[in-house]
């Protein structure tokens, strides 16, 4: 199957997969918090990363008929929400090509300073000899990690 290369978001508030902590979206990409999913509260996002989409299906939802695709976390394959491909109702067409992530399936990471990825060690010379030793880059600790939402 090969290696999976994930996108790491550079933001102070990041929504991640609750199971594996893979980055999914930025807090700034929330369009609306007034949605409901199968597991309760859900958010409408303009952009998500690190997901795989299933085949489109037609579903009757509380706001009418839509063509949607489930979206799964690319790392652990858990369904985290869906993508709207088409809305038949004119007043619902703003959802097209947008994403729903269910709050129950998310964790939220808050950073004082966004981490710089990838966090590979850098090398610096020692003062005594010309021997190089690994030095860890300064990390930006996670300030608060909660199950979901605001």
N, C-alpha and C positions, 0 to 999 in steps of 0.2 A: 504494500500500500504506500510506502514511502513516508517521509517526514511531513509533519503538518507545521506550517509556518503561520503563527498567529500574529495579528496586528495588536500592538500595545498602544493604548490611547494615552495621550499626553494631556491630562486634565486634572483638576483638583478633586472632582467628584465623578467617579466611574461606576457604572452598573456592570456587574459581573454575573456569570453563571453561579448559582448558589451551590451547585455540586462540586465544580472543579475550579472556580474562580477565574475562568477565562473572561477577558474583557469583551463586553458586548456593545456598550454605548456610553456616550458622555451625558451628563446631566443637562448640558446646554442644548442637546438635541431633542429634548422633550417638547412635543407640540401641545399635548393635552394629557391631563391626569384623570379625566372623566370617562374612563372606559372600564368595562367589566370583562373578565375572561372566564374560563372554566374554573379557575381557582380563586376567583374574587377580583380584587382591584388590579387594573392594568393601565399601562401608559402607552400613548401613541408617540413614536419616535420618527424623526426624519431620516435617520441613518443608523444602521447597526453593522457590526463587523464580526468576523469569526463565526458565521452561521452557514449552514447548508439549507437550501430550500427544497421542499418536496414538490411533487407535481401539483398543478393547480386543480382545485375542486370548487364546485359551486355550493355555497352554504346560505341557508336562511338564518339571518341574525336578527337581533332586536331592532336594528336600524334598516332592515331590508335585505334584499338578495345581493350577495357579493361573490366574486371569484377570488379565492384566497389560496395561499400556500402556507403550510406549517413551516416554521423555521426551527432548526435544531442547532444546539451548540455544536460547533465543529469538533471540539475536543472530546466531549463525553456523550454526544448524540442524544441528549435529553431535549424534548420539545420545550422551547422557552416562550413561544408565541406564534404569531403568524404575520404574513405580509398580504396587504390588499393589492390585488392585481387590477380588479375592476369593480366599480360600484354602479349599479343600475339606476339608482336614485340620483338625480342631479345634485341635490343638496348634500349628498354623501361622497361626491367625487373628489373632494379634497383629501380623502384617505388613500387614493390610488398611489401606488408605489411607496407607501409608508408602512411602518412596522409596529405591531403591538408586542410588547414584552409584559408578561404577567409578573406582578410584584412578588407573589409567593415563590416564584422560581428564580428570583434575583437576590444578589447581595449588593451592598453599596460600599465601595471603598472611598474614604476621604483622605486626601494627602495635604500636608502643609505646603509642600512644594512638589509638583508632579515629578515622578521618578524619570530618570533618563535611561532609556532602554537602548541596547541590551546591557545588562549589568555585568560585563565581563571584567576580570581583574586587569589593572594596568600595572606596568612594571616601572620601578624607580631604582636608581643605583643606591647601594648602601653607602654610608659615609666612610667606612673604614677601608674597604677594598672595592675593586671594580667588579663586584659580584651583584648581580641583579636578583632582587627578590620580589615576589608578588605583593602588591598593595591593593587592598580592597578599596573601590571607590566609595566616597561618602554616600551613605544610603539616606533615602527620605522615608522615614518610618511611617507606617499607616497610623494615622491619628485615631481613627474611629472606624470600626467595621461593624455594620449592623445588617440585619436580615433583609431589609428592603426599605424603599421609599423614605419620604421626608417625615 
